[in-house]
Amino acid sequence: MRHCIITNNSARYGASIYIRYSSPEITDSTIAENSDSVCGGGICGIYRYRSSPIISNNTIAHNSASRRGGGMYCGYGSSPTVFDSILWGDLPQDVYLYRVTRE
């Protein structure tokens, strides 16, 4: 995905981009002012589940989620590569990293 503007969307998961079992490249795009009722307003901006996307030269800003990862939610088994990108002003946090702990 290149040179896209994704704004003003709403969803339960991944209001702008929902990635599951895949590894897309997201480049030179703006993901802003999206809202999510659970997690990943931007990419849930960008929900990733067992995925390894490459996210480069993007602006991910002013997205929101009710619980976790307003800008980006990194779900179980995800290994994103993010570089030369701006994540700013996303609520409740820009990036949420899901961790599995075993006792």
C-alpha positions in Angstrom: 0.0 0.0 0.0 1.6 3.3 -1.1 0.6 7.0 -1.1 -2.7 6.5 0.7 -4.7 8.8 3.0 -6.9 6.9 5.4 -9.0 9.2 7.6 -12.3 9.4 9.6 -13.1 5.6 9.8 -14.5 3.7 12.7 -14.7 0.0 13.6 -14.5 -2.5 16.4 -11.0 -3.6 15.5 -8.6 -1.9 13.1 -10.5 1.2 12.1 -8.1 2.0 9.3 -6.2 -1.2 8.6 -6.7 -4.7 9.9 -3.8 -7.1 9.2 -4.1 -10.8 10.0 -1.8 -13.6 8.9 -0.1 -11.4 6.3 2.9 -9.1 5.9 2.0 -6.1 3.7 4.2 -3.1 3.1 2.6 0.3 4.1 4.6 3.2 2.7 4.3 6.9 2.3 0.8 7.1 3.7 -1.2 9.1 6.3 -3.4 7.3 8.7 -5.2 9.8 10.9 -8.3 10.6 12.9 -9.7 7.0 12.9 -11.5 5.6 16.0 -11.9 2.1 17.3 -14.2 0.7 19.9 -11.7 -1.9 21.2 -8.1 -1.6 19.9 -6.0 -0.3 17.0 -7.6 3.0 15.8 -4.9 3.5 13.3 -3.5 0.1 12.5 -5.0 -2.7 14.6 -2.9 1.9 12.3 -2.8 -1.0 11.8 -4.5 -4.5 14.2 -1.8 -7.0 13.5 -2.3 -10.6 14.5 0.5 -13.1 13.6 1.7 -10.6 11.0 5.0 -8.9 10.1 4.2 -5.8 8.2 6.8 -3.3 7.1 5.7 0.3 7.9 7.9 3.0 6.5 7.6 6.8 5.9 4.1 7.1 7.3 2.3 9.5 9.5 0.0 7.8 12.0 -1.6 10.5 14.1 -4.7 11.4 16.2 -6.3 8.0 16.1 -8.1 6.6 19.1 -9.1 3.3 20.6 -11.2 2.6 23.7 -8.8 0.1 25.2 -5.4 -0.2 23.6 -3.2 1.0 20.8 -4.7 4.1 19.3 -2.0 4.3 16.7 -1.0 0.7 16.4 -1.9 -2.5 18.2 0.6 -5.3 17.8 -1.3 -8.5 18.6 -0.1 -12.0 19.4 2.7 -13.2 17.2 3.3 -9.9 15.4 6.7 -8.7 14.4 6.3 -5.3 12.7 9.2 -3.3 11.3 8.6 0.4 11.6 11.0 3.0 10.4 11.1 6.7 9.3 7.5 7.1 10.5 5.7 9.5 12.8 3.3 8.2 15.5 1.9 11.1 17.4 -1.1 12.1 19.4 -2.8 8.7 19.4 -4.9 7.7 22.4 -4.7 5.9 24.8 -1.1 5.3 23.4 0.7 5.4 20.1 1.7 1.8 20.2 0.5 -1.2 22.2 2.6 -4.4 22.3 0.6 -7.5 23.3 2.7 -9.8 25.5 1.9 -13.3 26.6 3.3 -14.3 29.9 3.3 -17.8 31.2 3.7 -18.7 34.8 
